Each structure stands twice: as structure tokens, then as C-alpha cells.
Amino acid sequence: MIYELRVYEHVEGRADAVRQRFEAEVVPRFPKHGIELVGAFVDQDTNRLTYLTRFENAEASKAAWASFGADPEWKAAKAASETDGPLIARQVATTLTPAIAGLPLA
């Protein structure tokens, strides 16, 4: 099992739009592409959106993200949400493996 921690740093003034798009357009599409969302959080100091996903292995992660990125409905939703410019200034993804066996995460 692997986990991916993703952090979205929003364009100035676009934090609410990032969260709204994530909730309305991203999260509902995850299951279709094999992406299991473990949790999503907002950093209280920076308003960055951070979320954790889980996959069986690196190959499953790679396939899931490729499938999600190619989804025509996602592409349309992303384009529609960015008519006034991009929402994300920077995205950081980190792959994690459990350090303590049996520790429940979700």
C-alpha cells in the first residue's frame, strides 16, 4: 500500500475556488479512476489544500492519475473553472509508505 500527499498552493485570491472545484469536480471523479481519497485538509496558516490518497502500489497510482488526467469531463470542468486564469500556482506530490505496520489511517 502506498499513499500520496498532494499540496495545492492556490493563486492569490483563489483559495475558495480551488476548494470548490476540488469538492464539486475532483472528488466525485476519483472513484471512477481508482483513486481512494483518505482525507482532505486546509492549512489554517496558508489556505493550501492538502489531501491524502491511497493506492495498492506505484503502478496503480500511475495508471489512476493518467486515467484521471485524460478524462474529458475533468478536462472540461477544469477549463470551465479557469476562465479567469489558473487556480493552482504550484502542486507538490509526495509518495509515502507506512512506517508503522497496522496503524489505522481511515
N, C-alpha and C positions, 0 to 999 in steps of 0.2 A: 504494500500500500504506500502511495506517495501523496503528499499534499502540496498544493501550490498556494502561496500567499501572494496576492496581487494588490498593488497600491496604485490608485489613480490620483494623480495630482491635477487638479482642475485648472483651467484657465481662469484668471482673476474674474470674480463675479459670477462664475458658472457652477458653483458647488451644488446648488439646488437642482439645476438642470441635469447634472451628472447623476445625482441620486434618483431623480425621477425617471430618467432613461434606464438606469440600471434596474429599478424596481419594475417598471412597466414593459420594457422591451428586451432586456437581457435575461433576467432571472427566469421568466416564463419559457424561454427558448433552451435553457441549459439541459433539461432532461432529454429533450429530443436529440441532443448531440452527445449524450453520455457524460455530461458534466454534473457532478454532485456538489451542490453548494453546502458547505458546512456552517458557514456563518458570514455575516457582513456587518461592518462596523464603520463608524465615522470617528476620526481622530478629533477629539474635542479642542485641540490647540490649533489645528491647521485646516480642519474640514475635509481632509483627504478621505476618500472612500477606500477602505481596505476590506478584502474578502478572502476567504479560505475555501478552496475546492479540494476534492479527494478523487483519486483515480487508482485503479488496480496497479498500474505501472506507467513508466515513461512513454511507452508506445501508445497506450490508451489515451494518455494526455495529449500527445502529439496529434493523434487521429481526431480526438474530440475538438480540439481547438481549430484544426484545419476545416473540419465539417462546419463548425460554428461560423468561422470567417467566410466560408463560401455560401452560407445560407442567404438566398436572395431576399427573404423577408427581413433578416437582420440588416443587410446592406441598405435596403430601402428605409428602414426605421432609423438607422444611423444617419443617413443622408438627410432625412427629414428633420432630425434633431439638430443638425449642424447648418441650417440655412443662414444663421447669423455668425457662422465660424465654428471652429473646433471647440469641443468641450474639455478635452483632455490635453494638458500641456506635456505630461510625462507619465509613463506607465512603467512600473517595476514589477517583475515577476521573479519569485524565488521558489525553487523546488525544495521541499522539506521531506525528511524521512523521520519516523518516530524514534525518539531517543530512549523512551521508557516503554517497554512492552506492556500491553494490557491497559494502558492509560486511556480511559474513555474520553472521546472528544465530542461526540454528538450522539 
